[in-house]
Amino acid sequence: MMRLILFIFTNLAVMLVFGVILSLLGIQSSSVSGLIIMAGLFGFGGAFISLLISKWMALRSVGGKVIETPNNETERWLVDIIRRQSQSLGVEMPQVAIYEAQDMNAFATGARRNASLVAVSTGLLQNMSRDEAEAVVAHEMSHISNGDMVTMTLIQGVVNTFVIFISRLLAQIVSGFMSDQREGEQSSPNPMVYFLVSTVLELVFGILASIITLWFSRHREFHADAGAAKLVGRQKMISALERLKSSYEPQEANSLMALCINGKTKAFSELFMTHPSIERRIAALKSGQYLQ
């Protein structure tokens, strides 16, 4: 819930700031060029600002604590594993955090591959063997090495821009047809109709656009699994996925779910899943489909 609230306030703040900037520059969103500029600013602005503050948002939303100095053997082991893997992958050592949760999970986030965060749940550390936990960490480090956070943000920015632009453009056309026009006067769009139509269209197109981002999320999971298999061994990664079958499935759908090791796999359609089924991921590892 906290992540959702922070995300909403972030995007509202972005819209307010960009709205003021457009007004000061004299750019009218009623024109096509103005609409394109507005859609691009809102679409990419919200996505990139969310990425820039993603580490702060993630830690606040899960109550994670960054390990500054390891306090016990488990924390020392976790920090050492992540340090060794970051050296093997040629990326800067990320921040390491632990958060309280029953589900066996971990996630990676950050604005840059050399300024990232890896957070691991207590449920994972308590219920997985060291080999399995090492494979999960390697999965998250593969996300970082592959730059998946930035790529996901770019895709989200593009689809956001299209959703806003098409929705507002169609809303202008519809509200123009339904406006009151007096003889000798130029018609102006009905603001109430424009607001209602644009809101409905943004909702509908947003759902359709999410299919694209969720497809990318599922696709990158296979590659992160393969990257982990190359880093620590295929059998360790398969064992970690097998163990995840007994984990609590995360209950909160959120903006970081796409880069977790364990995500939503139950939906009325695979199109709306953040992760492929564990069975498919194991089968892909066994076949070596993404290991070339």
C-alpha positions, 0 to 999 in steps of 0.5 A, spaced: 500 500 500 505 504 501 508 503 494 502 505 491 501 511 495 508 513 493 507 512 486 501 516 485 503 522 489 510 521 485 506 521 478 501 527 481 507 531 482 510 530 475 503 532 472 503 538 476 510 540 475 510 539 467 503 542 467 506 549 470 512 548 465 507 547 459 503 553 461 509 558 462 512 556 455 505 557 452 504 550 449 497 548 449 495 541 449 489 542 445 494 542 439 497 536 436 504 538 437 502 540 444 499 534 445 505 530 443 509 534 448 505 533 454 504 526 452 512 525 452 513 529 458 508 525 462 509 519 459 517 518 460 517 523 466 513 519 471 517 513 469 524 516 469 522 519 476 519 513 479 526 509 477 530 515 480 527 514 486 526 507 486 531 504 491 528 509 496 521 507 494 522 500 495 526 500 502 520 504 504 515 500 502 517 493 504 521 496 510 527 494 508 534 495 512 540 496 508 546 492 511 552 497 512 556 493 517 554 485 517 551 484 524 551 476 524 554 470 519 548 470 515 549 478 513 556 477 512 555 471 507 549 475 503 554 481 502 560 476 500 556 472 495 553 479 492 560 482 492 563 476 488 557 476 483 558 483 482 565 482 481 564 476 476 559 480 472 563 487 472 558 491 475 559 496 482 557 492 488 550 494 489 547 496 496 544 490 500 538 490 504 534 485 508 526 485 509 521 482 513 516 477 509 514 470 509 514 469 502 521 467 499 523 473 495 528 478 493 528 484 488 533 488 484 532 496 483 536 502 481 537 507 476 543 505 474 546 498 473 552 501 477 548 504 483 543 498 484 540 495 490 538 488 492 533 486 497 532 479 500 526 477 504 527 474 511 523 468 509 528 466 503 534 466 508 530 462 513 527 457 508 532 456 502 539 452 502 545 457 501 546 454 494 538 456 493 539 463 496 545 464 492 542 462 485 536 467 487 541 472 488 545 471 482 538 471 478 537 479 481 544 480 479 543 478 472 537 483 472 542 488 474 547 486 469 542 486 463 540 493 465 533 490 465 530 496 470 532 501 465 529 498 459 523 496 463 522 504 464 524 506 457 518 501 455 513 504 460 515 511 458 513 509 451 507 505 452 505 511 457 506 516 452 502 513 446 496 511 451 496 519 453 496 521 446 491 517 443 486 517 449 487 525 449 486 526 441 480 521 441 477 525 447 478 532 443 475 529 437 469 526 441 468 532 445 468 537 439 463 533 436 458 533 442 460 541 443 455 546 443 456 550 437 452 557 436 451 560 429 457 564 427 461 562 433 467 557 433 465 551 437 469 549 443 470 542 446 466 540 451 470 540 457 466 535 461 465 530 455 473 531 454 475 529 461 470 523 462 472 520 455 480 521 456 479 518 463 475 512 460 480 511 454 486 512 458 484 506 463 482 502 457 488 503 453 492 503 459 490 495 461 492 494 453 499 497 454 500 493 460 500 487 456 506 489 453 510 491 459 508 484 462 510 480 456 517 484 457 517 482 464 516 475 463 521 474 457 526 477 461 525 472 467 527 467 462 534 471 461 535 472 468 534 465 470 539 463 464 544 468 467 544 465 474 545 458 471 551 461 468 553 464 474 552 459 479 550 453 475 544 450 472 542 445 478 542 451 483 537 455 479 533 449 478 533 447 485 531 454 487 525 455 483 523 448 485 523 451 492 519 457 490 513 452 489 512 451 496 513 459 498 507 464 499 505 467 493 506 475 494 500 478 495 501 485 493 501 487 486 506 493 485 511 496 481 517 492 483 514 485 482 517 485 475 524 484 477 522 480 483 525 472 483 517 470 485 511 474 482 504 473 481 503 467 476 495 466 477 491 470 473 485 469 468 490 470 462 497 469 462 497 476 458 497 479 465 502 475 469 508 478 471 512 472 471 512 465 467 510 459 471 515 456 475 514 450 471 516 453 464 522 457 467 524 450 470 523 447 463 527 453 459 533 451 464 533 444 462 532 445 455 538 450 455 533 455 451 536 461 453 543 459 455 546 460 448 
